[in-house]
Amino acid sequence: MNKKGHVLNAVLLSIGLGYLLEPTGDLETFRTIVMIGVPVTLGALFPDVDTAFGRHRKTLHNLPILAAFVAFPYVFGNLEYVWIGVLTHYVLDVAGSKRGIALFYPVWEEEFGLPIGVAVSSERADLMMVAVTGGELLLAGIVAFELPQQGFELGRQFLGI
C-alpha cells in the first residue's frame, strides 16, 4: 500500500471508530474522531520511516515494533491510539499488497502476505484499501459490541443467573 492509502485508511478508520464510540453525531462525536484520528494517522505513517533507513517492510514492519507501540502508553502515559495506526498499516500491507511484510524480523526475514493483495501501483489499490478498512471497522464493531455481550452471557451462565 502507498502512503496515500495508509493515510486514507487511517482517516476513514478514525471516522468509523469515532462513530462506534460516540454514535450521537454531535460535537462529542467530532471530538472523538479528532482524538483518535491524529494519533492513528501518525501511527499509520510511522512504519514507512524505514524507507529512509534500514530495510523497507522489515525494519519497522514487524511484531516487536507493534508490541513497543502497544506498551508505550502503559510506560509513558501517552500515545494511546498510535498503535492502532501501526497495526492498520501492517494489516494493509499484509492484506492489501502483494509483497507483505516481515512480521518476525529480525529473527526471521520471510515476508508474509495474503494472496488477495494488489500491487502498490495498481489502479485497484484504493478499492483494496476501502475493502480492508471496511473489514477493520467490522472487526472493531464486533469487538466493541458483541464480545462484551457474550462475556456477560457467559458470566451469567457461570453464576447460574
Disulfide bonds with the S-S distance in Angstrom:
none
